[in-house]
Amino acid sequence: MSRPITDKVSERCANDILKVGASGMQGWRRGMEDAHTCILELEGAPPNFAFFGVFDGHCGQNIAKYCGDNVHKKVVSSAAFKKGNYEEAIISGFLGTDEDLKNDAVLRNDGSGCTAVVAMVTDTEIYCGNAGDSRCVLCSGGKAVPLSQDHKPGNDQELKRIQLAGGFVSCGRVNGNLALSRAIGDFEFKQNKNLPSEDQAITAKPDVTIHKITQEDEFLVLACDGVWDVLTNEALVAFVRQSLYETQDLALICEKVFDKCIAPQAPGVGCDNMTMVLVLFSKNWEKVVSGGGNSSTSVNSSNAATSVGTVN
């Protein structure tokens, strides 16, 4: 496109424990292919059980949109969830969603796919599931703590699986095409009939991280690689933390991140769709601003593109 679309679609929600802001921006891309989920009270789950997700689509928006509407339902309906095995429930939810799409008469031929990063937040734990290169980062005691790891084709474990499935990596891309190695959808890369879904060249199986919530935990960020390509974990956490001293409008902070990240011209870094979900542990943050926590707010923005556009 000759100029970026900098309009943002944002939402806000809160309860006594968590405060949430989310936003998405099309940017330089010809369409918006991301989706996200923000649910403070997950239906079918115990009380105070929240679910958040970012789904970064590629080659179309349909798979990402479907995941935004359905992954949480698949997780909650799994046998593992009913037994309280939430780690296995996330894995089952990702793989089950992928299987449902594969059996859908229309979407199995859609050609698109999406990365998926989700966080289930209970009173005591954060369960983070990730497939692809979207990312979840926790700010704890003022420091960035990664709760997910990017799945890239060049990673040793990923490369081994790709090759055993009959695929190859060229120029950092699976079969010279996809620059990530795990995703929901992308069924052209899941054609080896002799292998289960978790062993295909591109797999929807997530890695799951469990974090015990402490009084040091301040906020959680889930975002697509359109943000992480520009800002490091540490730079984004520092920017959000500084912004929180200026405003409690979490969606506005997400919008400010996009304006910080978007490239002044295309092509280049900062030209992707951008989606971000910001989850604040309200009572913990109150302790920080009242002087009971680490108040360092230095921002390293040397790797950020010059911002353009306006905040809506």
Stockholm file with secondary structure:
# STOCKHOLM 1.0

chainA/1-312         MSRPITDKVSERCANDILKVGASGMQGWRRGMEDAHTCILELEGAPPNFAFFGVFDGHCGQNIAKYCGDNVHKKVVSSAAFKKGNYEEAIISGFLGTDEDLKNDAVLRNDGSGCTAVVAMVTDTEIYCGNAGDSRCVLCSGGKAVPLSQDHKPGNDQELKRIQLAGGFVSCGRVNGNLALSRAIGDFEFKQNKNLPSEDQAITAKPDVTIHKITQEDEFLVLACDGVWDVLTNEALVAFVRQSLYETQDLALICEKVFDKCIAPQAPGVGCDNMTMVLVLFSKNWEKVVSGGGNSSTSVNSSNAATSVGTVN
#=GR chainA/1-312 SS CCSCEEEEEEEEEECSSEEEEEEEEEETSSSCCEEEEEESSCTTSCTTCEEEEEEEEESCSHHHHHHHHHHHHHHHHSHHHHTTCHHHHHHHHHHHHHHHHHTCTTGGGSCCEEEEEEEEECSSEEEEEEESSCEEEEEETTEEEECCCCCCTTSHHHHHHHHHTTCCEETTEETTTBSCSBCEECGGGCCCTTSCGGGSSSBCCCEEEEEECCTTEEEEEEECHHHHTTSCHHHHHHHHHHHHTTCCCHHHHHHHHHHHHSCSSSSSTTCSCEEEEEEEEHHHHHHIIIIISCCCCCCCCTTCCCCCSCCC
#=GC SS_cons         CCSCEEEEEEEEEECSSEEEEEEEEEETSSSCCEEEEEESSCTTSCTTCEEEEEEEEESCSHHHHHHHHHHHHHHHHSHHHHTTCHHHHHHHHHHHHHHHHHTCTTGGGSCCEEEEEEEEECSSEEEEEEESSCEEEEEETTEEEECCCCCCTTSHHHHHHHHHTTCCEETTEETTTBSCSBCEECGGGCCCTTSCGGGSSSBCCCEEEEEECCTTEEEEEEECHHHHTTSCHHHHHHHHHHHHTTCCCHHHHHHHHHHHHSCSSSSSTTCSCEEEEEEEEHHHHHHIIIIISCCCCCCCCTTCCCCCSCCC
//
